[in-house]
């Protein structure tokens, strides 16, 4: 068994050296879909993304995790995620549970969108460049960070319609309209139908990348995992 592992490790190291040299010699010209099988970037990001999206698509996944729970949009770009208040009105409404149903629906919508987002993230992974390979393989969430830096705007634009459909189908817009009819102060503190989509998309992406980073870290830490073991071949 040890001889087999040693042989595999040597092959991974050689493959890593070859791919790394090619990537550094031709920065920006190689893509994950071309060399992902050798480098491990496409493999590890694909696995991490799929795992993260599968978990976030489960009922109440966003709402039950306080680290990624989606809050309401408010004036000045702040949100209710961290429990911050914008005046006594919002605080009182929160304490009375006036907005609880809407907040829960926003989180449900993010989960629905996450369940539909695998093709979007796969496309982004397939178009990554290898110009900063050393940084990607040295950091335990390097691939996740690189994906966000290089593809965040594109992912946001493609996730936005999924969020819009989810908000409509789950009744979030109707809930807000009913609440606004009884509570005129909602518009005054920045909670409106127009900005719910943007808020859920922004915070939903934050949550997705949080989970992808966690999955990438776990994959790298598992020496028996194919993707994590392949990255070990670089000697980092």
Buried (B, 14 or more C-beta within 10 A) or exposed (E): EEEEEEEEBEEBBEBBEEBBEBBBEEEEEBBBBBBBBBBBBBBBBBBBBBBBBBBBBEEEBBBEBEEBBBBBBBEEEBBBBEEEBBEEBBEEBBEEEBBEBBBBBBBBBBBBBBBBBBEBBBBBBBEBBBBBBEEBBEBBBBBBBBBBEBBEEEBBEBBBEBBBBBBEEBBBBEBBEEBBEEBEEBEBBBBEBEBBBBBBBBBBBBBBBBBBBBBBBBBBEEEEBEBBBBBBBBEE
